[in-house]
Amino acid sequence: MNDYRYEQLNRQSPAAYGWGGEITVADTSLAARVGFIRKVYALFLAGIFCAIAGVATSIATGLYLAVVQYYWLALLLLIGSVFAVSAVRRVKGVNLVALFAFTFFEGLLISPLVLFAFGKNPLALAAAGGLTIATFGSLTAYTLLTRKDFSFLSGFLFTGLIVVLLASLIGIFVGSSILSLAISSAALLLFAGYVLYDTSNIMRNLPTDEYVAGALSLFLDFFGLFIHLLNILNILGSDE
């Protein structure tokens, strides 16, 4: 939609645009689109720093031991918190607190994995971080620059997510490093696809007050890439 149509929409229904409105990003002016995308990525980066703070806090205080002991409880709480953040994503103020609390908690949850990788192979940890940034950045730049619509990936990604989750549950009982490597490799491709899909969705389909939802989806994609890259590097390093 061009700027003229955007102005006409505002004249016809001024209250429709803004907090609680349903006009999508694609229906706004160029300046509004750029501002929305900047807000999403600013919150995403803030969430990354909150997660890093969560990792540091867990390691410094010894909370990672409790995370290991009650891992399944922590995982269930994490899954529940995703729905909680989604439920309040439009509640001004509360949505930001919920987002940052979630990302901090995510840092607590992955702290044992980070500590293990740091003690076993610090280079793998650094490599996983660098590769995650490079992969996420490249896919994001490609989507933003080409402006391609990746909404067609929705069905494939959802199916792939279900397969990866079921395979991960089986892997817990099998305990095979080969199966773990295969699952993480598939998950890596899955989250790469989600970066394309979510970035495209942020550019085109989100309502203009859904910046928390956009930041949350990017955060989950980024950490999905990081965790599975780290797992792959740990497995390959242990086989040397």
Secondary structure by P-SEA (a helix, b strand, c coil): ccaaaaaaaaaacccccccccccccccccaaaaaaaaaaaaaaaaaaaaaaaaaaaaaaaacaaaaaaaaaaaaaaaaaaaaaaaaaacccaaaaaaaaaaaaaaaaaaaaaaaaaaaaccaaaaaaaaaaaaaaaaaaaaaaaaaccccccaaaaaaaaaaaaaaaaaaaaaaccaaaaaaaaaaaaaaaaaaaaaaaaaaaccccccaaaaaaaaaaaaaaaaaaaaaaaaaaaaaac
